[in-house]
Structure formats: structure tokens, C-alpha cells
Amino acid sequence: MQVSKTSLMAMKSYRYHAELLVKDYLLADPIVPYTSVLCGIFMCKMAYDLTQLISSCNFKAYSSLTKIQRIEWNNRGMSSAHAFFITTMALYLVFFSDLYSDQHEGLVTFRSSNLSTFTLGVSVGYFITDLAMIFWLYPLIGGMEYVFHHLLSLCAIAYAMLTGEGQLYTYMVLISEATTPGVNLRWFLDTAGMKRSNAYLVNGIVMFIAWLVARILLFMYCFYHIYMHYEKITQMHTFGYLLVMVVPVVLAVMNMMWFGKILKGLRKQLAKRQ
């Protein structure tokens, strides 16, 4: 009985110190942007290594891949981990928390919190890591369109993180990362020689629906929200204003182009099945 009480007290002590570390260090106002970026880079390294470990132990096809294919395989595992994290946090902050609620006083374009800033910093860490890998192996794991996409995203997210401006619209755009795991799974199936499998077809259908919701309909809602709050947006600094007005439009155009390719590919798959 004495041992269990001691263990319970030790657990409470560890929990207290962990909460203190998060509150006084990771989420401390002056250093949130810097610690969050470092955490993002560290999380990317962990996700990359875990993908390599799990894949080498559980997927026979992994060992037969070339070195570049294994690097891209691990990189896509890393990007999927970031997508799950940022999509979950973005959905919570935009639709479930009251941080950006119109019921609060003050301009919604200038609202932020330690949690919202920290989350953006983690995403900045991911984009820095992924961009470094793309440059390192260019163009083997990503061409110029990926470089442009990442630089544009990195610029917008870093600005929102450092200034606190336009975080709401940054998170609306980041919800589109929900489609990333589906895109990566499609590549995994193709690389593993499962292009003719039912899983590949189901993935194509799910990816089509997810893309329609997260990258087409959600962007329409984002544009509607920008229109309804335009007067507040005009009070942002010039650079922040341009980011809010330009970045979603550019990404929306890219999303429509990729959506057309997804639709074309899905039609070909369905035609082969008939």
C-alpha cells in the first residue's frame, strides 16, 4: 500500500513538473515562436524515424525500394504526421474554440493565443524541414511546384505566427492538409505495387471527396468569411493584408488544377473496372 502511495505521489510530481515546463517554457509569451519551431523540427525527425522503423519491420515491399524511394516513403510518413496534427488543431481552433468567435470584442484578424501561435510554429518547423529535404534531393522528391507551395505556405504561416495577424485565415487554409494522408497513401500503394487493388480504388474515391470538401468547399467558405469581414482585414498591416487576399486565391487555383487531375485519374480507374 505504501509503495502505491509513493508511486502516486511521484506521478503527480512528474505531472506537475511537466505542466510547469509547458507553461513556463514552451508556452511562455516571448519564446513561443522559437520553441514551437524547434518542436516542429524535432517532431518531424521523430515521425521520419518512426516511419522508417515501422515500415522496415512490417512492410516487405519497403526493403526492396531504392534509397531515394525509402527516403520519400519516410518523408511522406512525416508529412502525414504533420497533416494529422495541424488538421486537428486547425479544426479545433476555427470551429470549436471561441478564440475567433464574432461574439468577442476586438478585431478577429488580430486574435491569437499561446496555443494558436505554438501550433503555427510547429507547422513552420515542418515546412522548413520538408523544404530542406526537397532542396537536398531536388528534384527527386518534389519539383518546382512543391518549392513554390512550401515557400508560399511558410511565408504566410511564419508571418501569422510572429505577428498574430490573420491567424484565423491561416488556419482555414491549413485545414486543407486533411487531404495529405490520402495523397501519401496513394503513393504508398502505388510504390508497393498495389495500383490494381481495391484499396487503391477506395483511396481514390475518398481522396476525391476529401479534396472537394477540404480544398474546394472550405476555400469557398474562407472567401465568404473574408468578404464578410473585409473592413476588419483592411486594418491589418499591408503585408498581412496582401497575404490574406493573395495566398488563398493562389492556393485555390492550384487546388483546382490538382482536383482536375484527381478527377481525371478517378475516371480512368472506374472505366477500367467496368
N, C-alpha and C positions, 0 to 999 in steps of 0.2 A: 504493500500500500504506500509505504514511504517512497519507494522508487518511482511509482506512478505520479505522485505529487511533485517530486523533483523534476521528472520529465516534463510535466505540465508547466511548471514554473519556467523551465528552460525554454520551452516552446514559446511561451508568452514573451519571454525576454528577447528571443530571436525576432519574433514578430514586431515587437516594439522598436527594436533597433533597425529593422528593415523599413518600417514606416517612417522612422526618423530620417533614414538615409534618403528615401524618396522625396520626403517633404523638404528637407534642408539642403539637399544637394541636387538631385536630378530635376526637381521641380522648383528650385529656387529662382526667383524672378530674373536676376541678372545673367544667369548662366544656362537657362533652359535651352536656348538655341544651340549652344555649343555641346552640352551634354547629350542632347537629343540626337544631333547629327552623329556623334561618336557611337551612341547606342544603335543607331540605324546601320552604321557600317559594321559594327560588331554582330548585330543580328543577321546581316547578310552573310557574314563569314560562317556563322553557326548554321544557317539554313543551307548554304553551299556544301559544307562538310557533312551535314546530316543526310542530305540528298545523295551524296556520294556513298556514304556508309550504308544507307538503307538499300540503295539501288544495287550495289555490289553484292549484297547478301541475299536479296530477294528477287532480282530480275536477271535471268540467264542471258538475255539479249544485251545487257549492259557491258559484260566482259568482252563481247565481240565488236563493240563500237570502236571507231578510231579515236585517237586522242582528242581531236577537235570536237567530235560528236559527244564524247564524255564531258568535255568542258561545257558545251552548250546544254547538255542534259542537266548538269548540276546548276548551271546558270538559270535555267528555266524553273528548276525547283526553288531557287532563291527568289525569283520574281513572283512565283505563285504564293510563297510565304508572305511577301510584302503585300500582294494583292488581297489576301485574306485579311491581313491586319488593317490596311488602310481602308478597305471597303467597310469593314465592321465599324471602325471608328468614325468614318465619314457618315454612315447611315445614322449612327447614334447621335452625333453632334448636330446633324442637319434636321433630322425628323423626330428624335426622341428627347433630346435635351432641350432646355429652354434658353440656351445661350443666344440663339439668333431669333427668338420669338419676337413678333411685332408688338407684343403686349408690353415689352420692356421699353423704358425710356432710352433715348440715345440713338445714334445712327447705327443701323445694323452693319454697315460697311466698316465700322471701326471696332467691332466687338471681338474680343478674344479672351482666352483664359490660359492658364499654365498648361492645362491638359491639351487644349487645341494647338497651342504653339509647340508643345513637345511632340505631338503626333506628326505635325508637319515636318519637324526636324528629323524624325525617323525616316520619313519619306525622302527628304533631301539626302540623307545618308545612303538610302538605297539608290537613288538616281546617280549620285556621284560614283558609287561602286560599280553599277551596271555600265555607266558611260565609260569608266576607266577600262573595263573589260572589253567593251566594244572597240575602243581605240587601240587597245593592246593587240587584239586579234583581227582588226579591221582588214577586209570586210567579211570575215568568215562567220561571225555570229550576229551580224547586223550591218545593213547598208546605210546610205546617207539618210534615208527616211527615218531610221531609228535614231540617228545622231540628232537630226532636226527636232524630232519629237521629244527626245530626252532633254535637249538644251532648252527648248521652249518650256517644258514642264518644270525643269529645275529652276529656271529664272522666275517663273510665276510663284512656285511654292516657296522658294527662298525669300522672295520679297514679302509674301504674306506672313511668313514666319518671323522675319526680322522687324517688320513694321506693325504687324497686327491688322493691316488694312486688307479688306476683301477676302477674309478667310472663309466666309460663307460660300462664296462662288468658287473658291479654290476647292473646297470640299465637295461641292456639287459636281465639279468636273472629275474629281478623284474617285467618285463612286463608279465611274466608268471602268475602273480597274477590276471590277467584278467579272469582266469578260476574260481577263488574263489567264486564270487557271484553265478555262476551256480551250483557249488557243494553245496553251502549253501541252495540255493533254492530247490534243490533236497531233501535235508534233511528236510526242512520246509514242503514240500508237503508230504513226507513220514510220518512225525510225525503228520501232520494234517489229516491223513487217506485218502490222495488223490493219492495213488500209482497207482490206476487203471484209473486215469483221463487222458484226452488228454494233459493237461498241463504237466503232468509228462513225457509223451512220447516226447513232443516237447522239453522239457528241456533236455532230454537225447540226442536228436539229436543235439541240439545247443551246449551242453557241449562237445560232441564228436568232432564237428567242431572246437570249440574254443580251445580245448586241442591240436588238431592236429596242429593248427596254432601257438598258443602261447607257447606250451611246446615241440613241436617236430620240426616243420619247423624253428621257431625262434632260437632254440638252434643250429640247423644246420648252420644258418647264423652267430651265435655267434662264433662257432668253425671256420668257414671260415674266419671271421674277425680276430680272434686270430692267425690263420695261416698266414694271410697276414701281420700282424703287430708283428710277433713273435720277431723280432730283438729289437723292442721297449719294448716289455714285458720283455725281458731278462735284461733290465736295471733297472727294479724295484727291491726293496729290496726282499730278499729271501722269507720272509713270504708272501708278496704281490704277488710275482711270483707264489708261491705254491697255493695260494687262487685262482688266475685266472686260473691256469692249472688244479686244482683238483675239486673245488666246482662245476663248470658247468658240469663236467663229472659225478660226484656223483648224482647231481640233475637230469641229463639227464637219468641215469639208473633208478632212482626212477620214473621219469615221464613215461618211457616206461612200467614199471611194472603196474603203475596205469592206463595207457592208455589201456593196455591189459584187465584190469578188466572192464573199461568203455565199451570197445568194446564187451566184453562177455555179460555184462548186457544189452546193447542195442540190441544185437541179440536175447536174451531171450524175451525182450519186444516185438520186432517186430514179433517173432514167435507166441507169444500168441495172437497177433492181427489178425493173418491170419486165 
